[in-house]
Amino acid sequence: MNGFPFEIKRATANPYESLTEHEILDKLEKSREHAEQGTYKDAAEVSRDKRAKYV
């Protein structure tokens, strides 16, 4: 009961490592596909949900 409501893991990849142009374009394409499918959440919506649940 006195813990985090999610699992904590050490990152296996460096989030600050540079991406190649191909990797950036691939991520952008996936983002566009998610937007077209409606399978995304706006950052403001995610923040609002977290505040409502944990604050």
Backbone as CSV, one residue per row, in Angstrom:
resi,resn,N_x,N_y,N_z,CA_x,CA_y,CA_z,C_x,C_y,C_z
1,MET,0.808,-1.208,0.000,0.000,0.000,0.000,0.850,1.270,0.000
2,ASN,2.022,1.235,0.584,2.860,2.432,0.648,3.929,2.402,-0.435
3,GLY,3.506,2.417,-1.650,4.460,2.383,-2.756,3.985,3.216,-3.922
4,PHE,4.738,3.135,-4.976,4.374,3.848,-6.192,3.277,3.075,-6.922
5,PRO,2.355,3.760,-7.576,1.279,3.073,-8.292,1.708,2.594,-9.684
6,PHE,3.021,2.392,-9.844,3.558,1.939,-11.125,4.903,1.299,-10.870
7,GLU,5.373,0.512,-11.811,6.660,-0.150,-11.687,7.777,0.818,-12.082
8,ILE,8.857,0.808,-11.327,10.010,1.666,-11.619,11.118,0.788,-12.178
9,LYS,11.607,1.164,-13.349,12.690,0.419,-13.994,13.791,1.376,-14.409
10,ARG,14.986,0.877,-14.438,16.116,1.656,-14.934,16.057,1.678,-16.456
11,ALA,16.268,2.832,-17.026,16.258,2.959,-18.488,17.414,2.166,-19.075
12,THR,17.118,1.423,-20.131,18.173,0.646,-20.773,18.820,1.423,-21.910
13,ALA,18.146,2.446,-22.384,18.683,3.270,-23.466,18.834,4.699,-22.967
14,ASN,19.783,5.399,-23.505,20.008,6.793,-23.146,18.959,7.658,-23.853
15,PRO,18.049,8.294,-23.096,16.998,9.089,-23.744,17.538,10.350,-24.409
16,TYR,18.784,10.700,-24.121,19.374,11.911,-24.689,20.285,11.611,-25.873
17,GLU,20.372,10.341,-26.241,21.209,9.953,-27.374,20.595,10.471,-28.671
18,SER,21.427,10.911,-29.568,20.952,11.456,-30.837,20.284,10.378,-31.678
19,LEU,19.240,10.789,-32.371,18.573,9.897,-33.313,19.078,10.202,-34.713
20,THR,19.085,9.174,-35.543,19.445,9.406,-36.936,18.244,10.042,-37.632
21,GLU,18.473,10.591,-38.782,17.381,11.196,-39.545,16.306,10.147,-39.840
22,HIS,16.731,8.942,-40.176,15.783,7.857,-40.467,14.927,7.547,-39.233
23,GLU,15.534,7.490,-38.048,14.795,7.198,-36.818,13.785,8.311,-36.502
24,ILE,14.184,9.542,-36.721,13.280,10.676,-36.487,12.081,10.600,-37.430
25,LEU,12.346,10.344,-38.703,11.268,10.250,-39.691,10.344,9.069,-39.397
26,ASP,10.920,7.962,-38.914,10.126,6.795,-38.557,9.198,7.120,-37.377
27,LYS,9.715,7.787,-36.346,8.894,8.185,-35.198,7.806,9.168,-35.616
28,LEU,8.132,10.088,-36.487,7.158,11.050,-36.976,6.037,10.346,-37.739
29,GLU,6.382,9.375,-38.566,5.383,8.616,-39.311,4.459,7.848,-38.367
30,LYS,5.018,7.225,-37.346,4.197,6.508,-36.363,3.271,7.465,-35.632
31,SER,3.752,8.660,-35.314,2.914,9.661,-34.657,1.762,10.078,-35.551
32,ARG,2.037,10.250,-36.821,0.972,10.603,-37.772,-0.068,9.494,-37.876
33,GLU,0.393,8.244,-37.895,-0.533,7.115,-37.956,-1.420,7.080,-36.713
34,HIS,-0.830,7.303,-35.538,-1.610,7.311,-34.302,-2.632,8.444,-34.317
35,ALA,-2.251,9.588,-34.831,-3.169,10.721,-34.900,-4.345,10.399,-35.822
36,GLU,-4.058,9.776,-36.958,-5.122,9.406,-37.905,-6.068,8.369,-37.305
37,GLN,-5.525,7.458,-36.491,-6.327,6.397,-35.880,-7.014,6.864,-34.602
38,GLY,-6.596,8.026,-34.100,-7.160,8.525,-32.851,-6.610,7.812,-31.629
39,THR,-5.480,7.130,-31.780,-4.887,6.390,-30.659,-3.771,7.201,-30.012
40,TYR,-4.150,8.319,-29.449,-3.204,9.174,-28.753,-3.964,9.950,-27.695
41,LYS,-3.218,10.547,-26.769,-3.820,11.428,-25.768,-3.051,12.734,-25.782
42,ASP,-3.770,13.803,-25.706,-3.165,15.118,-25.615,-2.448,15.245,-24.266
43,ALA,-1.300,15.889,-24.235,-0.517,16.028,-23.005,-1.325,16.700,-21.899
44,ALA,-2.133,17.683,-22.244,-2.961,18.361,-21.242,-3.966,17.390,-20.631
45,GLU,-4.508,16.494,-21.445,-5.462,15.497,-20.958,-4.784,14.521,-19.995
46,VAL,-3.576,14.075,-20.341,-2.833,13.164,-19.469,-2.534,13.843,-18.132
47,SER,-2.074,15.082,-18.160,-1.784,15.821,-16.930,-3.031,15.988,-16.075
48,ARG,-4.135,16.310,-16.693,-5.401,16.495,-15.978,-5.819,15.183,-15.305
49,ASP,-5.702,14.068,-16.023,-6.048,12.758,-15.465,-5.162,12.413,-14.277
50,LYS,-3.866,12.678,-14.372,-2.929,12.374,-13.271,-3.234,13.229,-12.046
51,ARG,-3.503,14.504,-12.256,-3.831,15.388,-11.129,-5.094,14.918,-10.422
52,ALA,-6.088,14.551,-11.203,-7.359,14.102,-10.623,-7.181,12.815,-9.830
53,LYS,-6.290,11.955,-10.289,-6.108,10.661,-9.651,-5.169,10.708,-8.444
54,TYR,-4.111,11.529,-8.505,-3.063,11.461,-7.476,-2.920,12.703,-6.609
55,VAL,-3.671,13.759,-6.879,-3.517,14.978,-6.063,-4.720,15.172,-5.190
